[in-house]
Every structure is written in C-alpha cells, then in structure tokens.
Amino acid sequence: MHVGVTPFLILSAVMFSIGLYGAASKKSAVTVLMSLELMSIAVSLNLVALSRFVTPVKMTGQAFALFVMVVSAAEVGMGLALVLSVYRQNRTVELPTLDRLKG
C-alpha cells in the first residue's frame, strides 16, 4: 500500500491549526509554549514529507527539520526560564494577569 503526500500535509495542517488555536486562546504561559511546540512539530512534519515526496534524493527537508528541532530546543529552554522568572516575581503564570510587562 502506497501512501501519498496528501495525508501527511493534512495531518500537518491539523496539528498546526490545533497549536494555533491553543496559542491564541489559552491563558497559561505553559500551555502557550506547548502549543508553539506543536506548531513547530507540524512544520517539521511538513518539511520532511515534502522533501521525501518531491525530492527523495536530496535531504534538504530533513536538514531543515533538524534545524527546526535545534531552534525548538532553544525555545523551550528560554521559554521555561522566562516562565520561572515571571512566576518567581508574580506567583502566577496566567497571561492576562501579567500587566507589569506592558511597559
């Protein structure tokens, strides 16, 4: 059985949409960070799927997916450090209550 590129692109679009909804509608900073990670995983899946089906000889999609994973790891580290710092100062990580960050 041969699976084409379409199911991978649909799965990637659904994952990205769920992540976008989570990032736009949730109030907790940790949930927003998890939603951003879901969006980056969807982008990686899209890159690898398109690379596999469009140019199977070249590994450009895999290389870009590796770059996305490195950036995501750095984002997780910085995001957790920010969340911990905000929690230590305000005793909450709920985004609507953090009005001191407005400037």
Secondary structure, 3 states (H helix, E strand, C coil): CCCCCHHHHHHHHHHHHHHHHHHHHCCEHHHHHHHHHHHHHHHHHHHHHHHHHHCCCCCHHHHHHHHHHHHHHHHHHHHHHHHHHHHHHHCCCEHHHCHHHHC
